[in-house]
């Protein structure tokens, strides 16, 4: 059974499990319009999955759903998954992610105590991760971060890193994470927690930055827009392709140790700026340089690929990523935006204050050693992930009604 089967990740997981011969049930909330979820239609699996009506906010509906499906494996993916939205709709996030997970575990305890439960936690649980003493002193002078760092840098992030969630979404995922482990300890439930880092691909929701960038670049190719609008381009994330992460979920279902936590990620980190540059590259533009709209910050050949040597690892990044990692440049709202010089003319990038979060994780970089010991691997490069998303948006039906 997959909770959240109609979502971005849930639909990919359902399709892959069906290919492997599984009997797949999906929990689906009632819709008054009776419209079939698009993600399931896009994957062409609507006639293969068995859908059962239910809502993780309603324990009774979960009990009824479990009576019908009698699941051996449960992938708990249902969530309010947009970090930015959680600041505005905090109670909604808590009800779905925290209380919904509590309801699910109660239903498992009463109806399917032998089932293996894989919980989709999040790298956002780690929250604020510190690079060095200077950064910690500077940031903690304004706000207190607990617990204090035991070492510098706190990267790459392994499962024993401190949890310092800095968004309502992240707090709700910490709650679910701990509930999973508590039900294992208290009741012996067969739970395992995945803390997956960012994962993307065709069909990713429009409020996620990778889709926002890919959609705007696709529109630029079609001549519909002449600029790109983004938020914080200096944030670094560990991006994987969704197909790699769902295979990780399946691996944890098969081989994960009950009561344990496993990171899943690509073991590289790239900035939103690097993502923008690579997306423009994938659209056929040759990037020459970039400069801040206001001020004198500039980077030559910013999209060129180089090998970063940071945090004891080596991984591919753009030249712009390297400059940001080295602290040679930083871009803020005061810069207003960027001008990216290409062989097809200048591409303006505008910074939108509304897209900046009240508090944002500056960098996420996964140590997936524990999951790799089970056979986990990531197989897609950042350009491949971006290409997948841009190609999706170059189909006219996928651009219609898609807001950024």
C-alpha atoms as one frame of an Amber mdcrd trajectory, in Angstrom:
protein
   0.000   0.000   0.000   1.182   3.505  -0.883  -0.177   6.526   0.934   0.170
   9.558  -1.305  -0.018   7.359  -4.420  -1.434  10.221  -6.489   1.554  12.427
  -5.732   4.735  12.942  -7.723   6.827  10.301  -5.947   3.964   7.925  -5.162
   3.019   7.518  -8.823   6.613   6.734  -9.823   6.867   4.203  -6.997   3.558
   2.562  -7.953   4.640   2.139 -11.576   7.971   0.607 -10.609   6.388  -1.782
  -8.101   3.870  -2.905 -10.701   6.730  -3.655 -13.093   8.232  -5.840 -10.383
   5.005  -7.817 -10.104   3.659  -6.340  -6.885  -0.034  -6.108  -6.034  -0.252
  -2.339  -5.494  -2.933  -0.602  -3.465  -3.148   3.149  -3.122  -4.845   5.291
  -0.518  -6.810   8.062  -2.202  -8.888  10.846  -0.693 -12.443  11.327  -1.914
 -12.844  13.868  -4.737 -16.263  15.366  -5.385 -15.471  15.765  -9.100 -14.363
  12.095  -9.330 -11.478  13.148 -11.606  -8.747  10.528 -11.769  -5.368  11.823
 -10.480  -3.207  13.127 -13.310   0.025  11.601 -12.012  -1.482   8.124 -12.235
  -2.943   8.819 -15.682   0.410  10.138 -16.929   2.102   6.918 -15.795  -0.550
   4.829 -17.632  -1.225   2.700 -14.557  -4.811   3.691 -13.808  -6.104   0.247
 -14.666  -3.454  -1.609 -12.685  -3.401  -0.033  -9.236  -6.128  -0.832  -6.755
  -7.368   2.354  -5.161  -9.072   2.465  -1.793 -10.717   5.564  -0.410  -9.190
   6.923   2.748  -7.577   9.898   4.438  -4.625   9.791   6.821  -6.363  12.500
   8.850  -9.186   9.988   9.564  -8.159   6.917  11.576 -11.449   5.119  10.871
 -10.918   5.360   7.107  -7.411   3.927   7.508  -8.724   0.971   9.501 -11.270
   0.259   6.767  -8.634   0.606   4.044  -6.315  -1.851   5.813  -9.162  -4.351
   6.146  -9.513  -4.283   2.360  -5.880  -4.156   1.276  -4.260  -6.274   4.022
  -0.851  -4.777   3.169   2.467  -6.543   3.695   4.455  -3.410   2.826   3.377
   0.175   3.465   5.126   3.141   1.880   4.022   6.230   3.791   4.528   9.114
   1.364   1.374  11.182   1.972   2.342  14.654   3.172   2.076  18.390   2.720
   5.509  18.458   1.110   6.112  22.090   0.140   8.437  23.762   2.649   7.469
  27.327   1.736   3.733  26.573   2.135   4.313  25.255   5.652   5.162  28.735
   6.899   1.740  30.004   5.811  -0.318  26.863   6.468   1.366  25.605   9.607
  -1.644  23.831  11.104  -2.456  22.093   7.813   1.122  20.816   7.678   0.961
  19.583  11.264  -2.401  17.870  10.778  -1.335  16.025   7.630   2.297  15.238
   8.379   2.314  14.813  12.146  -1.176  13.666  13.115  -1.611  11.786   9.841
   1.488   9.729  10.588   0.239   9.043  14.111  -3.061   7.824  12.659  -1.278
   5.591  10.184   0.843   3.973  12.887  -2.207   3.330  15.035  -3.880   1.659
  12.074  -0.775  -0.471  11.463  -0.617  -1.420  15.147  -4.248  -2.560  15.144
  -4.646  -4.027  11.663  -1.236  -4.870  10.149   1.333  -5.270  12.952   3.587
  -7.516  10.827   3.760  -5.130   7.857   7.007  -3.390   6.933   6.461   0.403
   7.014   8.821   2.687   5.057   8.451   6.324   6.124   9.380   9.135   3.757
  11.272  11.462   6.062  13.280  14.378   4.730  16.740  15.901   4.654  15.015
  19.085   5.840  14.975  17.476   9.299  18.672  18.282   9.617  17.936  21.954
   9.077  20.756  24.344   9.853  24.119  22.737   9.138  27.276  24.679   9.976
  30.385  24.958   7.834  32.805  26.580  10.270  33.145  28.422  13.571  32.886
  31.848  11.939  29.528  30.996  10.349  28.209  29.545  13.600  29.297  32.597
  15.629  27.762  34.980  13.093  24.404  33.208  12.854  24.066  32.279  16.518
  24.646  35.898  17.521  21.118  36.579  16.228  19.329  33.269  16.845  20.077
  30.319  19.062  20.612  26.987  17.300  20.422  23.825  19.401  22.300  21.615
  19.809  25.586  23.443  19.209  27.993  21.874  16.708  30.348  19.187  17.991
  32.585  19.543  14.922  33.155  21.634  11.798  32.131  21.218   9.082  28.933
  19.272   9.751  29.089  18.008   6.183  28.478  15.682   4.492  25.385  14.894
   6.543  25.088  11.398   7.975  22.313   9.912  10.089  23.943  10.969  13.367
  23.992  14.689  12.469  22.017  16.901  14.879  18.431  17.666  13.905  17.854
  21.441  13.780  14.628  21.816  11.767  13.942  25.411  10.750  10.544  25.155
   9.039   7.144  23.846  10.155   7.468  21.214   7.421  10.805  20.011   8.789
   9.444  19.887  12.356   6.477  17.810  11.186   8.837  15.352   9.500  10.967
  15.083  12.643   7.783  14.244  14.544   6.870  11.507  12.072  10.439  10.204
  12.065  10.458   9.859  15.867   6.954   8.366  15.915   8.126   5.627  13.542
  10.993   4.738  15.841   8.864   5.021  18.973   6.295   2.578  17.597   9.121
   0.180  16.777  10.510   0.408  20.312   7.158   0.428  22.129   5.136  -1.991
  20.008   7.721  -3.822  17.902   6.394  -2.459  14.622   8.541  -3.146  11.583
   9.291   0.468  10.679  12.220   1.984   8.807  12.858   5.673   8.124  14.227
   7.164   4.910  15.614  10.680   5.082  15.716  11.311   1.364  17.415  14.427
   0.082  15.846  16.446  -2.766  14.560  14.311  -5.645  13.229  15.599  -8.941
  12.023  14.530 -12.374   9.303  14.976 -14.974   6.019  15.954 -13.348   7.467
  17.471 -10.177   5.004  19.944  -8.620   5.087  23.512  -9.856   5.993  25.045
  -6.486   9.377  23.275  -6.372  12.341  25.280  -7.625  13.544  22.707 -10.166
  10.149  22.718 -11.892   9.905  26.493 -11.690  13.257  26.865 -13.427  12.622
  24.110 -16.005   9.203  25.497 -16.885  10.505  29.024 -17.406  13.406  27.787
 -19.528  10.966  25.766 -21.657   8.866  28.917 -22.096  12.007  30.829 -23.050
  12.744  28.242 -25.754   9.194  28.722 -27.070   9.582  32.519 -27.042   6.908
  32.995 -24.381   9.145  34.663 -21.766  12.445  36.525 -21.908  13.529  36.231
 -18.267  13.674  33.832 -15.341  12.264  34.634 -11.890  13.672  32.821  -8.846
  14.182  33.128  -5.095  17.359  32.314  -3.173  19.921  31.215  -5.771  22.693
  30.744  -3.199  21.010  27.754  -1.497  22.762  24.416  -2.103  20.879  21.135
  -2.345  21.673  17.472  -2.902  19.496  16.646  -5.936  18.779  13.094  -7.139
  16.435  11.761  -9.792  13.149  10.453  -8.402  13.716   7.043 -10.010  16.861
   6.554  -7.909  15.061   7.490  -4.695  12.079   5.193  -5.262  14.474   2.295
  -5.818  15.961   3.291  -2.487  12.526   3.048  -0.858  12.116  -0.432  -2.316
  15.569  -1.390  -1.070  14.695  -0.273   2.464  11.492  -2.309   2.281  13.548
  -5.379   1.409  16.780  -4.938   3.362  16.472  -2.040   5.816  16.842  -2.835
   9.506  13.710  -2.183  11.564  13.964   0.888  13.774  16.825   2.358  11.726
  17.209   5.591   9.752  18.808   5.768   6.291  19.880   8.802   4.264  19.280
   8.693   0.525  20.996  11.197  -1.742  23.446  11.765  -4.571  26.446  12.705
  -2.381  26.959  15.961  -4.261  25.657  19.488  -3.687  24.765  22.161  -6.241
  23.331  25.636  -5.910  20.070  26.922  -7.321  22.242  29.238  -9.424  24.063
  26.209 -10.830  20.679  24.646 -11.599  19.583  27.764 -13.513  22.817  27.828
 -15.527  22.654  24.142 -16.431  18.996  24.512 -17.448  19.870  27.369 -19.807
  22.703  25.222 -21.180  20.324  22.306 -21.761  18.090  24.661 -23.749  20.923
  25.179 -26.254  22.390  28.459 -25.013  26.151  28.909 -24.684  26.781  30.865
 -21.492  29.684  33.297 -21.524  29.432  35.103 -18.194  27.098  36.415 -15.532
  26.989  39.604 -13.522  24.806  41.026 -10.788  22.119  43.426 -11.977  23.234
  45.888  -9.321  26.864  46.021  -8.235  30.070  44.595  -9.646  29.839  40.850
  -8.907  30.769  38.807 -11.974  31.746  35.237 -12.928  33.301  34.219 -16.251
  32.226  30.913 -17.874  29.929  30.216 -14.891  28.291  27.086 -16.357  31.547
  25.231 -17.070  31.815  21.959 -15.166  34.653  21.644 -12.649  35.426  19.175
  -9.883  34.790  20.495  -6.397  36.960  19.217  -3.575  34.977  20.000  -0.449
  34.029  18.330   2.829  36.385  15.446   2.087  34.611  14.576  -1.176  34.987
  15.248  -4.891  31.932  15.912  -7.060  30.999  17.822 -10.252  29.774  21.402
  -9.962  29.540  24.498 -12.129  32.176  27.195 -11.889  29.507  29.371 -10.246
  28.882  26.658  -7.629  32.598  26.570  -6.917  32.751  30.343  -6.442  29.851
  30.192  -3.981  31.340  27.232  -2.074  34.700  29.004  -1.822  33.023  32.162
  -0.492  34.388  34.235  -3.379  30.929  35.558  -4.239  27.419  35.565  -2.805
  24.171  36.821  -4.272  21.415  38.401  -2.186  18.216  40.371  -2.686  20.316
  43.546  -2.727  21.756  42.433  -6.078  18.202  42.507  -7.497  19.043  39.801
 -10.013  21.542  38.626 -12.593  22.309  39.182 -16.246  23.513  36.002 -17.929
  25.388  36.684 -21.175  24.860  33.974 -23.821  25.465  33.467 -27.548  21.771
  34.298 -28.073  21.783  37.500 -26.055  21.397  38.404 -22.385  19.065  36.383
 -20.160  17.806  38.398 -17.167  17.289  36.538 -13.882  15.123  38.418 -11.378
  15.129  37.799  -7.622  11.602  37.633  -6.215  11.438  38.438  -2.500   8.169
  36.482  -2.163  10.063  33.311  -3.025  12.532  33.692  -0.170  11.655  31.714
   2.967  11.562  33.286   6.451  14.388  30.860   7.309  16.218  28.713   4.798
  18.688  25.843   4.997  21.868  27.126   3.323  23.290  23.756   2.263  22.362
  20.067   2.173  24.914  17.417   1.228  24.202  13.742   1.823  26.409  11.018
   3.196  24.603   7.898   1.936  27.205   5.395   3.149  24.676   3.504   5.275
  22.184   3.090   2.413  24.960   2.244  -0.036  25.900  -0.680   2.192  22.484
  -2.136   1.258  23.041  -1.534  -2.453  21.651   1.995  -2.870  23.079   4.049
  -5.744  22.256   7.178  -7.731  22.659   6.915 -11.481  21.538  10.280 -12.904
  23.589  13.469 -13.298  22.220  16.948 -12.608  22.037  17.772 -16.363  20.040
  14.567 -16.933  17.559  15.516 -14.211  17.130  19.013 -15.658  16.813  17.680
 -19.224  14.051  15.331 -18.076  12.106  18.232 -16.575  12.605  20.638 -19.485
  11.482  18.007 -22.002   8.357  17.448 -19.907   7.476  21.134 -20.131   8.182
  21.340 -23.847   4.975  19.315 -24.290   2.191  21.944 -24.606  -0.270  19.985
 -22.455   2.163  20.114 -19.535   2.593  23.880 -19.748  -1.134  24.607 -19.625
  -2.304  25.647 -16.210   1.150  25.232 -14.676   1.868  28.225 -12.473   5.273
  29.424 -11.257
